[in-house]
Amino acid sequence: MKSFGQRSEGLRLERMRASLQWMGEGFRNVFPIAAGLRDAAAPRPSISEFLCGGERRAPRAPLPLADPRATWQRPPPSGLRATWIGHSTVLLEIDGHRVLTDPVWGPRASPLRLAGPKRFQPAAVPLREMPEVDVIVVSHDHYDHLDYPTIKALVKSKVPFVTSLGVGAHLEAWGIAPERITELDWWQSHRVPGTGLTITAAPSQHFSGRHLKDRNATLWSSLVIEGERHRVFFSGDTGLSGEYALIRERLGPFDLALLEVGAFHPSWGDIHLGPANALKALDLLGRPPLLPVHWGTFALALHAWDEPADTLLALAPQHQARLVMPRLGEAVEPVHALSEAVQPWWRAVEGAAPRAPEPAPQPEPPMPQAVPWPLD
């Protein structure tokens, strides 16, 4: 199945095996896991529970959207602006350049077109209407971060990719030219040609794999995007670890942190943050402004769709956290957003009329179309 991607071989595999994170036949988390992160007594959800369990896993109505396209035509006066497109996909405008994180426009977080977690909320802006970017960063190879339909739509563009060790094999198998791909080990940096941007891969605590036989065959990373004046930390997927303090020491300070807050479960606590641990991670990072990601798009856990946002908002004062919680598609400059209290826009959705019943068979969301970005 093409959406599975490709295993690494040759020089790529040799480079992976030379990594300090490679142990035996794959990558491993190497930092000691703090006690209490994962509830060993909590049973892991079964497949049927994951697919059908839980309550309020999707909103009653479509989430409100903002249209950022007019705003994108003007550079941000502060030099740093972020637009949450959906899930972990964010368009960063940093010191005159554009960076896209974990681009996912496909209809499902799954290798299958007709099965698996389906989007309950479309991307804020269609892929074809996105502005041209200078670089795309991909944290790891899970389906809700590395999306086969989206990558195929990007094949004819010239935008470069920066990702973790081994992930380039998937990209290359799907048609991305090898000269467009840069793979990084933790603490390695890449200067994006023709820009003032430096991308650095940093530790995270997670795992990888796109099918049953490739567990941990590629590396997972957090990523630091540095411009001439600003630095942004992007967590990818991760559990809580003391490495956040080391990341701050070596790569900070940060002007914005994109931390995952959704899709958490007591039995997954060592590989996902959730809102409470995201705030603890923020403390270790030096408490930069926090834009929460990894929620509001897919039902990937049993909790209510809006629980991450409500819990984060309730706990933030205990951590003196400065939250940036825009609507989908709302282009925000962290320096400006912090002057106003967070408006819990998501709560109005639950008071809205329920979504209209969908006809049977349920129509699939459209696949992303090829982008019209210049090819030279």
Disulfide bonds with the S-S distance in Angstrom:
none
